[in-house]
């Protein structure tokens, strides 16, 4: 843990944060603020999910992306961001989402542009194919695919399984081994069915789970309505304060607010990492611009909406009931807020977290599968799926702090080749 902490403190220092935010700002300006077309992008994303051919529809690709990104980052990740970076981390997480939409647009545009058509008529793509076909650098493509494969086992598996285990153990007193086995079984039955099975489950589960979770958050905001103005003011003041304006578990300086806000924002929406482009490339859309706009909305829903609302709920609860956050673990600030939800309390949060985690496990299994295919061909996919299912179980029983530190490290390693491709191929991207 000490080694990982030192490595992450070095990697996530000013240069990498500046690179990431600079990339978001650069493509926002270069593409003439594509966020202004958000409503058009949302309307495109709401089109009928037609999966009659062998490829995914634009909506299915979006649902698969949201399945992979909506999860513990929106619930546990936001909690750790506030605990380690203070309330101001919410603002920087939100800014990462706003500006990150342009980067997500660029990643998906290039992945559709440089994807490959397989003999069976299906498309395959992602940053590894952009590096290979766009930059003509197969070595960097292999490096990125290897990082994606590692991330699938780490970011995709362990953070989800571990978060569900922590919540289920605290709420229902279930054995971590039992939770890990159940998660592995449920996920395995879906991913063994192939890409169509993954897409069909994501289309149905993601909208329903998101609506239920947001409904619970809105109920809490109604409960905390008197604290809302102060909560928003605290977030904004703490975002630019060199000395924390909030003490206790949520105290943090400007450096910590920026570091953890951007890191957690990146973890949950993955803009800059490029994994969402893997699903975008599998769409049957013929024009890169259309799928790029559709996929851009994933960042909006994931970070601009879900993370922001979760963060406001956490900070409002800190003002509503300060005693509820004293001495709690950094991952439990969200649970402290949801404990005030009438009748259902933390059971609601635990069930929501489990449902989100299952969809994330399913979505990330697809990313890892495409990375395996790039590295080893179809022959390696059965072994990958078996390893992925087993890793879900092991992820349920390893220490949480180790999981999150490894997640930050893997995310950082995936940014560099992806951002390099974005800059070198920037003239291919059209608004």
N, C-alpha and C positions, 0 to 999 in steps of 0.2 A: 504493500500500500504506500509506503514512504517513497519508493522508487517511482511508482505510477503518479503520485501527487507531484513529485518534482518534475517529471517529464511533462505532465499536463500544464503545470504552471509555466514551464518554459515555452511549450508549443503554443498554448493559448495566451501568450503575451501579446503585446501591442502589434507586432508585425502581422501575425495571422488574422487577428481581428480586423486590422486595417485592410488586409487583402480581401477578406470576405465582404466587409461592408463597402469597400471600394468597388468590388465587382458588382454588388447590388446597385450602387449608385451609378456606376458607369453604364450598365446596360439599361437602367431606367432612363438615363439621359439619351443614350445612343438610339434607343428604340422609341424616343419621343413619349415617354411615360405610358407604356402599354397598360398600366393599371387604370387609366382613364376609360378603357374599353371593358372594364370588369363586368358591367351588366350584359354586354354583348357576349362575353365569354360564358357567363352563367347561363344565358339562354341557349348557347350552343351545347353546353354540358347537359342540359335537361332534355336533349333529343332522345328519341326512342332508342332503347338498348337493343339494337338489331344484331344478333350474333348468328345469323343464318349461314354466313360463310365461315371459313376456318380461322379467321382472325377476329380480334376483339372489336366491338363497337367503341366509339369515342367515350361513351358513358361507362362501359365496362372497364376500359383502361383507367378512367378517372376513379371508379369505385375501387379498383385494385390498388391504385396509388393511395387513396384515402384509407383503405384497409391497413396498409403498411405504415402510414404516418399517424393516423388517429389512434391513440393508445395511451400507454403509460406516460409518454412525454407531455400529454395534455393534463394529466392528473398528478402523477408522482413527480414528473420532471418540473412542472411549474412550482410544486411544493418545495423541491430542493433549490430551485432558483431563488425563491423568496427567502428561504432559510439561510442560504449562503451569500446571496447578493443583496438582500434587503428588498423592500417593496419596489424600489426603482428598477429592479431586474425585469419586472413586468413590462415597463415601458420599452426597454431595449429589446425584449423578446418580441413585442408588438411591432417595433420598427423593423426588426429583422423580417417579419412576415410581410409588411407593406412593401419594402424594397425588394425582398426576395422573390416576389412574383415575377419581376422582370428577368431575374436569373433563371427561374424555373421555366419561363417562356423560352429563353435562349437554349437551355439544355434540351428541352423537348423538341424544339425546332430542328436542331442539329441531329438529334437521334432519329427523327423521322426522315430527314434528308439523306443521311448516310447509313440507313439500315440495310439489311440484306434480305432477299427473298429466298426462302428455302425451296427445295424440290417439291415439297408438298403444298406449296402456295402460301405458307404462313410467313409472316415477317418476324425478324428478330433484330434487336438493336439495343442501343444504350451507349453510354460514354465509351465503353471498350471498343465498340464498332466505330464510333466517331474518331477515336484515336487511331484505329487501324485503317479505316477507309478514308477519313478526312485528312488526317495528318500523315498517313502512310507510315505509322510507327506502331508496328505490332508489339514491340516490347512494352511500350507504355500501356497498350491495350491489355496485355497480359497482367501487368502490375495492377491495373485498376480492377480487372476481373478477380484477381486473387484477393484484393482488399474487399471486394463485394462479397466474395465467398466467406471470408473471415467474419465480415460484418453480419452476414446472415446468421451465422452461429452465435455471434456475440450480441449485436444490437437487436437483431430480429428475434432471437430465441431467449437469451438469458434475462434481458431486462424485463421482457413481458412475463415470462414464467415466474421470475423472482418477485415481481411486484404483486402478481395475483396471489402468490403463496403468502407473502407478508400480510396482505389484507385478509385473506381467507383464514389464516391462522389466528389473527387478532379478533376477527369478527365471529367466526363460526368454530374456532378452536379445532381446525382440521389439521391433520398431519401433513407436513410439507411433501412427504413421499406420496401420499394419496393425491394431493393436488397436482403434483407433477405427472403422475400416471394418467389422471383424468385429462389434463391438458394435452398430453402427448397422444392419447387415444382420439380425442375429438378432432385435433388438428390433422392427425395422420389419416383419418377417414376421408378428409377433404382433399389433401394434397396428393394422395395416391390416385385420385380420380383424374388428375391432369389439369391443364390450364382452363378448360371449360368449366370444370367443377369449381375451381377457385373463383373464376369470374362470376358464376351464377350465385355463389354464396355471398360474395362481396356486394353484389348488386342489391341483395335483399337485406343483409344484416347492417351494412354501414349506415344507410339513411335512418333506419329504425332506431338503432342504438344511439346515434347522434341526437335525434329528436328527444328521446327519453332523458338522456343525460342533460341536455340543455334545459329541458323542462324542470328538472330538479334544481339546476343552478338558478333559474328564474324564480322559483319558489323561495330559495334562500335570499336572493336579492330583495324580494318583497319583504322578507323578515328583517333584513338589514337596511331598509330604505332610509332610515335616519342617518346611518353611518356612510352612505354612498358618497355624498359630496366630500366628506373628509377623507375617505379611502382613495378617491381619485386624486385629490390634492396631495395626499401623502405619497402616492406613486410618482407623481410628477416632480415633487420636490426632492424626493430621495434619488430620482434618476440622475440629477445633476449636482448632488451634494458630495463634497469631498469628505465630509464627516457625516456619518449616518444620522438621519433624523429619527430613526426608529431603533430602539434598543432591544435587548433580549435576543431571542432566537432569530429574529428577522433583521438584525443589525447588519449593515454593510457599507462599504465606501463606494465611491464612484467607480473605482477600478473593479471591485467585485460585482457591482451592479451590471457593468458592461460585460464583463467576462462571463458571468453565469447567465445573464439574460440572452446574450447572443448564442452562447453554447447550447442552452436548452432550446432556444428558438430553432437553431440549426438541427438539433436532434429530432425535433418533432416534425418540421416541414421538409427537411433535407434539401432545401434550395442551396446550391453550391456543392453538394455531394454528388448529385446527378442520378441517384437511384430511381427517382420517379420517371425519368426518361426511358427506363427499361420497359415499363408498362406502356408508355406513350408510343414507343416504336412498334408495339404489337397491334396497334389499331389498324383497321382497314381504311382509315382516312388517307386520301391520296395527296392532300396538300398539307405541308408541314405547319403552315400558319394556323389552320383550324385546330389541329390537335394541340398545338402549343398553347393556344388560348384556353382550350378545355382543361388541359393539365395545369395551367396557371391557377385556376380556381381552387385547386387542392390546397395551395399555400394559404389562400384567403380563408377557406373554411377551417383549416387546421390551426393556424396561428393567430390570424387577425381576429377570428371569432372565438374559437374554442379556448385557446390559451388565455386570451384577454379576459373572457368571462370567468374562467376558473381563477385567474389571478385576482380579479376584483372581489370575488367571493372570499378568497383567503384573507385578503387585506381587510375587507369589511368585517370579517369575523374577528380579526385581531383587535379591532376597535370595539366591536360589540361585546366580546367576552375575552378580555386579555388573559384571564386565568387559564383558558382552554389551550393556549399555545405555550405556556410556561413548562419547560422541561420535556416537551415532546420531541420525538426524533424529527430530523429534517425532512423525512418523507411523509410525515403524518399531519402536516398543516392542513391539507385538503380534508383529511378525515376529521380533524377537529372542527372544521366548518360544517361538514355534512352531519356531524353528530347532533346539530340543532334542527335537522330536517324532521318535521313532525312525523311521528309513528314509525317510519322506516329507518331513519338515522343512517348509521354507517353500513347497514345491510344493503341499502340502495347503492351506495358508492362501491361496495365490494362487488356486487353483481354487475354494475356498469363497467368496472375495471376489468372483470373477468371477460365480459363480452367483447370489450375493446381489444383486450390482449389476444383473444382467439383470432379476431380478424387480422390483427397485426402479424401474428404468427403465420397465418395463411398467406397474407400479402407478401411478407418478406421471404417466404419459402419460394415464391415465384422468382424474386430477384436472384436468390441464391442458385436456383435451378438454371437460369439463363447464364449466370457466371460459370457454372459447372459445364454447361454446354459449350461455352466459348473456350474453356480451358481443356476439356477432355472429350468433347463430343457427347452424343447421346448415351454412349456406353457408361459414362460416369454418373448419370442421373439417378438410377436406382440406388447406388451406394450413397449418393448425396442425400436422398430422401430418408433413407434409414438413419444416417448420421444426424440429420436434422431432427427427426422425431426423438432420438435418444437424447439429444442435447437439450430438448425442452425439459425432460425430466431432471437432468443434471443442473440446469439453470434454476430450477425451483429450490434447490437445496444449498446453493453457494452464497457467500456473504453479499449483501446488497451494495455496500460501499465499493467493493471490488468491481461489481458489475458496472456501476455508473462511471468509475474512473476509466475502465477499459473502453466503455462506449465513447467517452470524450476523445480518447487516444485514436481509436479506429476512425471516427468521424474526421479528425484532423488529417490523418494520412490519406483519406480519400479525396479531400478537397484539392490538393495540389495538382494531380494530373487532370482532373476535371476542369478546374479553372484555367489551366494552361491551354487546353483545347478550346475553351470558350474565347479566350483572347486571340489565339492564333487564327481561328476560323470566324471571327466576329463579322467579317464582311459578307459571309454567306447568310447571316441572319437578317431577315427582313421583317419590319413591323407590320 
